[in-house]
């Protein structure tokens, strides 16, 4: 296990993810009331890392529940003072601390406008938990490091559990119990491999992080973690969006991070790996697909799992890379420059 506080929290995730299963009864009860409400759409309010969790929920709820899911623009309520109409809408607020004023106000406003509101936080007595009609505790325990790691994976697992109950998919709920072993496998990737990947990324002046579908959330969160911890500018993209312009920035030795799996995005990801390699990029891949790993300069092998859970597992590899990238760039990953544990926006 790593020696720093952040390392300890990263390595604790195989255990902390187990705590999500203790919330199964609460998740099932909330799901039953959501089904009784019968929403026509879902809107999710979040910031930072939690916004990337919301992106995961956007794909997962769309896939499993056939519901359109949008990401909120809180300033419409908090700055412009507009009371949005939320009939037949499930509004979710996601926040580790539950203390961001704009997310709290957005959810409270939605509740006043007849939306069914659910908060997902790590603090049961937080303002966001109080603002919503229902609360799901991610049960990650106190996270002392500034950068979110275990709270992010527990958020994703909580979202997955809720989706499983809403869809009535018992098999998917059973597969959730495999997460600790899957995460343990990622934590066993040799540190030398992690360090090699980090140096390849950190030696550039910028980098690109790419994923498609469910792994788009991983691409965004991996980019955010490396920016937070190392200060390296990293942009996160869907592989589809990359082809609409950003791919032209990929030149000789440009670092490109790709997140993939064996699911339906497998072929698109492989084609993009080949394209950026042909442009001379240095490619680091985190994927459960052997073809993806074989085409990379550095491969972070992810255990094969249900593609709907792959983002929860894949991000752990990038968390480790982000810490190593900070070290490679002479930064203290435990004290990111200019950041605090709780950021309050309005």
Residue pairs with C-beta under 8 A, 6 or more apart in sequence:
1 7
1 8
1 11
2 8
2 10
2 11
2 323
4 323
4 333
4 334
5 144
5 145
5 334
6 145
6 147
6 149
6 323
6 333
6 334
7 323
9 143
9 144
9 145
9 149
9 150
10 149
10 150
10 187
10 316
10 319
10 320
10 323
11 187
12 150
13 149
13 150
13 153
13 183
13 187
13 316
14 180
14 181
14 183
14 184
14 187
15 180
16 139
16 140
16 141
16 150
16 153
16 154
17 150
17 153
17 154
17 157
17 179
17 180
17 183
17 312
18 180
19 139
19 140
19 141
19 154
20 138
20 139
20 154
20 157
20 158
20 161
20 176
21 161
21 176
21 177
22 139
23 136
23 137
23 139
23 158
23 161
24 161
24 173
26 136
26 137
27 136
27 158
27 161
27 162
27 165
28 165
30 118
30 134
30 136
30 162
30 165
31 162
31 165
31 166
32 165
33 116
33 134
34 90
34 116
34 118
34 166
35 166
37 88
37 90
37 116
38 88
39 67
39 88
39 89
39 90
39 116
40 67
40 88
40 89
41 67
41 68
41 69
41 70
41 88
41 89
41 90
42 57
42 61
42 67
42 68
42 69
42 70
42 89
42 90
42 91
42 92
43 69
43 70
43 71
43 72
43 86
43 89
43 90
43 91
43 92
43 110
43 115
44 54
44 57
44 58
44 69
44 70
44 71
44 72
44 91
44 92
44 93
44 94
45 54
45 71
45 72
45 74
45 91
45 92
45 93
45 94
45 102
45 103
45 106
45 107
46 53
46 54
46 71
46 72
46 93
46 94
46 95
46 103
47 95
47 100
47 102
47 103
47 343
47 345
48 148
48 224
48 343
49 96
49 148
49 151
49 152
49 221
49 224
50 94
50 95
50 96
50 148
50 152
50 155
51 71
51 94
51 220
52 152
52 217
52 220
52 221
52 224
53 94
53 120
53 152
53 155
53 156
53 159
53 217
54 71
54 92
54 94
55 71
55 216
55 217
55 220
56 156
56 159
56 214
56 217
56 311
57 69
57 92
57 94
57 159
57 163
58 69
58 70
58 71
59 213
59 214
59 216
59 217
60 159
60 160
60 163
60 214
60 308
61 67
61 69
61 163
61 166
62 68
62 69
63 214
63 308
64 163
64 164
64 166
64 167
64 169
64 172
64 308
65 163
65 166
65 167
67 90
72 91
72 106
74 102
74 103
74 105
74 106
75 102
76 82
76 84
77 83
77 84
77 102
77 105
77 106
77 109
78 101
78 102
78 105
78 106
78 346
79 346
83 109
83 112
83 113
84 109
84 110
84 113
85 113
86 110
86 113
86 114
86 115
87 113
87 114
87 115
89 110
89 115
89 116
90 115
90 116
90 117
90 118
91 106
91 107
91 110
91 111
91 115
91 116
91 117
91 118
92 117
92 118
92 119
92 120
93 103
93 104
93 106
93 107
93 117
93 118
93 119
93 120
93 121
93 128
93 131
93 132
94 103
94 119
94 120
94 121
94 155
94 159
95 103
95 119
95 120
95 121
95 126
95 128
96 121
96 122
96 123
96 138
96 140
96 143
96 148
96 151
96 155
97 121
97 122
97 123
97 126
97 341
97 342
98 104
98 119
98 121
98 122
98 123
98 126
98 127
98 128
98 129
99 123
99 126
99 127
99 128
99 342
99 344
100 128
100 343
100 344
100 345
101 127
101 344
101 345
101 346
102 345
102 346
103 128
104 127
104 128
104 131
105 131
107 117
107 119
107 128
107 131
107 132
108 131
110 117
111 117
111 131
111 132
111 133
116 133
116 134
117 131
117 132
117 133
117 134
118 132
118 133
118 134
118 135
118 136
119 126
119 128
119 129
119 131
119 132
119 134
119 135
119 136
120 135
120 136
120 138
120 155
120 158
120 159
121 128
121 129
121 135
121 136
121 137
121 138
122 137
122 138
122 139
122 140
122 143
122 151
122 154
123 129
124 135
124 137
129 135
136 158
136 162
138 151
138 154
138 155
138 157
138 158
139 154
139 158
140 150
140 151
140 154
141 150
143 149
143 150
143 151
143 341
145 334
146 228
146 334
146 335
146 336
146 339
146 340
146 341
147 225
147 228
147 229
147 322
147 333
147 336
147 339
149 319
152 221
152 315
153 183
153 312
153 315
153 316
156 217
156 311
156 312
156 315
157 176
157 179
157 312
160 172
160 176
160 308
160 309
160 312
161 173
161 176
163 169
163 172
164 170
164 172
164 173
164 176
165 173
172 306
172 308
175 305
175 306
175 309
176 309
178 305
178 309
179 309
179 312
179 313
182 303
182 305
182 309
182 312
182 313
183 312
183 313
183 316
185 302
185 303
186 300
186 302
186 303
186 313
186 314
186 316
186 317
186 320
187 316
187 320
189 300
189 301
189 317
189 320
191 324
193 298
193 299
193 300
194 300
194 317
194 320
194 321
194 324
195 324
195 328
196 298
197 284
197 298
197 300
197 321
197 324
198 321
198 322
198 323
198 324
198 325
198 327
198 328
199 324
199 325
199 328
200 255
200 282
200 284
200 297
200 298
201 207
201 226
201 232
201 234
201 255
201 257
201 282
201 284
201 321
201 325
202 230
202 232
202 325
202 328
202 329
203 255
203 328
204 232
204 253
204 254
204 255
204 282
205 233
206 232
206 233
206 234
206 235
206 254
206 255
207 223
207 226
207 232
207 233
207 234
207 235
207 254
207 255
207 256
207 257
208 234
208 235
208 236
208 237
208 242
208 246
208 249
208 250
208 254
208 255
208 256
208 257
209 219
209 220
209 222
209 223
209 226
209 234
209 235
209 236
209 237
209 256
209 257
209 258
209 259
210 219
210 236
210 237
210 238
210 239
210 242
210 256
210 257
210 258
210 259
210 272
211 217
211 218
211 219
211 220
211 236
211 238
211 239
211 258
211 259
211 260
211 269
212 238
212 239
212 240
212 260
212 265
212 268
212 269
213 263
213 264
213 265
214 261
214 263
214 265
214 307
214 308
214 310
214 311
215 259
215 260
215 261
215 265
215 269
215 310
215 311
215 314
216 236
216 238
217 311
218 259
218 286
218 310
218 311
218 314
218 315
218 318
219 236
219 237
219 238
219 257
219 258
219 259
220 236
221 236
221 315
221 318
222 234
222 236
222 257
222 259
222 286
222 315
222 318
222 321
222 322
223 234
223 235
223 236
223 257
224 236
225 318
225 319
225 322
226 232
226 234
226 318
226 321
226 322
226 325
227 233
227 234
228 322
228 336
228 339
229 322
229 323
229 325
229 326
229 331
229 333
229 336
230 322
230 325
230 326
230 328
230 329
230 331
230 333
231 329
231 331
231 337
232 325
232 329
234 257
235 246
237 246
239 258
239 265
239 268
239 269
239 272
240 268
242 272
243 272
247 275
247 276
247 279
250 256
250 276
250 279
250 280
250 281
251 279
251 280
251 281
252 279
252 280
252 281
253 280
253 281
253 282
254 276
254 279
254 280
254 281
254 282
255 281
255 282
255 284
256 276
256 281
256 282
256 283
256 284
257 284
257 285
257 286
257 318
258 269
258 272
258 273
258 283
258 284
258 285
258 286
258 287
258 292
258 296
259 285
259 286
259 287
259 311
259 314
259 318
260 266
260 269
260 270
260 285
260 286
260 287
260 288
260 289
260 292
261 287
261 288
261 289
261 302
261 305
261 307
261 310
261 314
262 288
262 289
262 304
262 307
263 307
263 310
264 307
266 289
266 291
266 292
269 287
269 289
269 292
270 289
270 291
270 292
270 295
273 283
273 285
273 292
273 295
273 296
274 295
276 283
277 283
277 295
277 297
282 297
283 295
283 296
283 297
283 298
284 296
284 297
284 298
284 299
284 300
284 321
285 292
285 293
285 295
285 296
285 298
285 299
285 300
286 299
286 300
286 302
286 314
286 317
286 318
287 293
287 299
287 300
287 301
287 302
287 314
288 301
288 302
288 303
288 304
288 305
288 310
292 299
293 299
293 300
293 301
300 317
300 318
300 321
302 310
302 313
302 314
302 317
303 313
305 313
322 333
323 333
326 332
326 333
327 333
331 337
